[in-house]
Amino acid sequence: MIRVIVHRKAFGTTEILRDISFTIASGETVAVLGPSGIGKSTLLSLISGIDPAFTGQITRAKRMAIVFQEPTLLPWRSVLQNILLVHEDLARDAALAALARVGVAEKAALFPGQLSLGQQRRVALARAFAGRPQLLIMDEPFASLDPATAEDMLALTEALIAETGPATIFVTHARSEAERLADQIFELGGSPATIVTSQPRKDMP
């Protein structure tokens, strides 16, 4: 169980987040909606531990993976090396299997700059899921993709989450993405931002 309690998050004298509290069970997906600049990515930074400066308490899993909007691959390393550098105990065959699962095994020897954005996003997914994370954090993972590629990535992500069962939280601007993937949907609003609406996915009881 991932427990998030943020009483207050501020940058200097500017308060960004206040009184945000929720839990994410293993196998459950939570989506966070809200306008640009409201504090969605800041919340993910707190949950991931990237930013420890806040008032509150967050319980994290031992195995955690983050998928950023930008793939954040090392451009001077091959696709396969980008997987193995993050997961030092992962066998080469397992890393290749992770790339095959997302459909880019044949790109293993290439460098990120030789791939399309969609292919780089697939590599980022392979890197995240190769370690079988207990907590998966995704920040706008389908942004800037054409509709067909975005649909492919949505379907792939949905399948990978179902296969590995992490507690998942992701930020998106698209309610359709949230309704597609999430078991709970939280919307941030106000200043400082807090959860203004909370709803289960339509097919949840």
WOLIN-V739053 format. One record per residue. N is the residue number from 1. PSI is psi in radians with two decimals (* if undefined). Layout:
# WOLIN-V739053
[[N:PSI] [N:PSI]]
This chain:
# WOLIN-V739053
[[1:2.20] [2:2.14] [3:2.21] [4:2.07] [5:1.91] [6:1.82] [7:-0.71] [8:2.38] [9:2.20] [10:2.66] [11:1.83] [12:-2.20] [13:-0.01] [14:1.96] [15:2.23] [16:-0.83] [17:2.56] [18:2.37] [19:1.00] [20:2.20] [21:2.26] [22:2.93] [23:2.72] [24:2.07] [25:2.79] [26:2.29] [27:-0.07] [28:2.54] [29:2.27] [30:2.31] [31:2.48] [32:2.08] [33:2.86] [34:2.80] [35:2.85] [36:2.40] [37:0.05] [38:-0.42] [39:0.25] [40:-0.88] [41:-0.57] [42:-0.74] [43:-0.75] [44:-0.64] [45:-0.65] [46:-0.79] [47:-0.67] [48:-0.34] [49:-0.02] [50:-0.69] [51:1.88] [52:0.01] [53:1.52] [54:2.90] [55:2.09] [56:-2.80] [57:2.35] [58:2.20] [59:2.11] [60:2.81] [61:2.77] [62:-0.73] [63:2.01] [64:2.50] [65:2.53] [66:2.30] [67:1.94] [68:2.91] [69:-0.77] [70:2.43] [71:-0.37] [72:0.76] [73:2.57] [74:2.02] [75:-0.37] [76:0.09] [77:2.61] [78:2.91] [79:-0.82] [80:-0.73] [81:-0.59] [82:-0.56] [83:-0.83] [84:-0.51] [85:-0.60] [86:-0.64] [87:1.44] [88:-0.47] [89:0.10] [90:2.28] [91:2.65] [92:-0.72] [93:-0.63] [94:-0.66] [95:-0.72] [96:-0.64] [97:-0.65] [98:-0.71] [99:-0.65] [100:-0.65] [101:-0.53] [102:0.09] [103:0.39] [104:0.49] [105:-0.59] [106:-0.13] [107:0.12] [108:-0.61] [109:-0.11] [110:2.90] [111:2.69] [112:-0.64] [113:-0.26] [114:0.02] [115:2.70] [116:2.92] [117:-0.73] [118:-0.71] [119:-0.68] [120:-0.67] [121:-0.63] [122:-0.70] [123:-0.73] [124:-0.66] [125:-0.77] [126:-0.76] [127:-0.72] [128:-0.79] [129:-0.26] [130:-0.57] [131:0.12] [132:1.18] [133:2.59] [134:-0.45] [135:2.16] [136:2.21] [137:2.21] [138:2.25] [139:1.82] [140:0.96] [141:-0.28] [142:0.19] [143:2.64] [144:0.27] [145:2.59] [146:2.77] [147:-0.72] [148:-0.77] [149:-0.70] [150:-0.71] [151:-0.74] [152:-0.74] [153:-0.67] [154:-0.83] [155:-0.72] [156:-0.80] [157:-0.74] [158:-0.75] [159:-0.73] [160:-0.69] [161:-0.73] [162:-0.63] [163:-0.66] [164:-0.37] [165:0.65] [166:2.81] [167:2.23] [168:2.37] [169:2.30] [170:2.60] [171:2.40] [172:2.72] [173:-0.23] [174:1.97] [175:-0.57] [176:-0.66] [177:-0.74] [178:-0.78] [179:-0.45] [180:-0.75] [181:-0.50] [182:2.55] [183:-0.52] [184:2.54] [185:2.14] [186:2.40] [187:2.23] [188:2.51] [189:2.96] [190:3.10] [191:1.89] [192:2.78] [193:2.47] [194:3.08] [195:2.03] [196:-0.45] [197:2.58] [198:2.20] [199:2.56] [200:2.81] [201:2.69] [202:-0.56] [203:0.12] [204:2.59] [205:*]]
